[in-house]
Amino acid sequence: MIITMIPTNTLQAALISLTDPLGGKITTVWDLVNNVLAVVLPLASILFVAMFIYAGYSYIMSTGDPGKVKMAQAMMTNAVIGLVIIAFAFVALALVNRGIVGA
């Protein structure tokens, strides 16, 4: 009942006058995914390097303590696994993007 009381021209004018807050650079979902990936991949790479350096430092400073050595090795392994997961996600999204959009 309320919808019938609002003229259609008013609704269309309101929809047309909306502006894109992102400046028109993102027009599809794939554009959004690509832009997010362009930010996430470098951040993940920086995090990987920082985590690997810290794990290496922990390994060096462990002074032969088996518990600390094992923790540092696990940290290195987790850093590499995280980087591999991010890389596979990037490749998978690129393949899906190419298959659906054809870009």
N, C-alpha and C positions, 0 to 999 in steps of 0.2 A: 504494500500500500504506500509506503514512504517512497519507494523507488518511482512509482508512477507520478508522484507529485513533483519530482525534480525534473526539469526539462533536460532532454538529452544533449542539447547544445552546451549547457553548462558543464556537464560531465566531460564532454569531449574537449572543451576549452581548457578545463583543469588538467586533463591528461596531456594535452599538447603543450601546455606552458611549462611542464616540468623540465628541469635541466639536468644534465648528467653531471653528478658531482665529481666524476673522474675525468672530465674533459673530453669525453667521447672516445677515449682510447680503448675502452673495453666494450665490445659489442656482443660478444658471445661468451659462453661459459669457458670455452677453450682459451680465449684471450685472458680470462681471469686466472685460469690454471697456469698458463704460461708465465704470466706476470708474477704469480705467487712462487712458482718454481724458480724464476730468475732471482728471487730474493732468498729463498730457502737454501738452494744449492750452495751458494758461496758462504752463507752462514754456517751450514753444516760442515763445509770443508774447513773453515776456520776453527770450528769447535773440535773437529777431528785432530787437527794439528796441535791445538792447545792440549787436548786430552792425551795425545800420544807423547808430547813433550813432558807433561806432568808425570805420566806413567814411567817414562824413561828416567826421569829424575828420581822418582820413587824407587825404581829398580837399582839405580846406582847408589842411592843413600840407604838401601836396605842392609848393607854391611853383612850380607850372607844370612840374615834371619829368614828361615824358610817361609814363615807366615807373610812377611812383607814382600818377599820375592814372588810368592804365589799371587798376592793381591795386585802387584804391579803387572805381572803377566796377564792376569785376568782383565785388568784395566786396558791393556794394549789390545787384547783380543776383542773386548767389547767395543773399543773405538773402531777397529777394522770392520767388525760386523755391522756397526752403525753406518759406516761409510758405504759398505756394500749394499745395505738396504736402501739408502738414499739413492745410490747409483741405479739400482734396479727399478726403483720407483720412477726415476727420471726417464729411463729407457722405456719402461712400460707406458708411461703417459705420452711419450713421443710417438710410440707405435700406435697407440689408440688414437691420438690426435691425427696422425697421418692417415689411419684407416677410416676415421669418421669424417674428418673435415677435408682430407685430401691435400693438406698443406705440406 
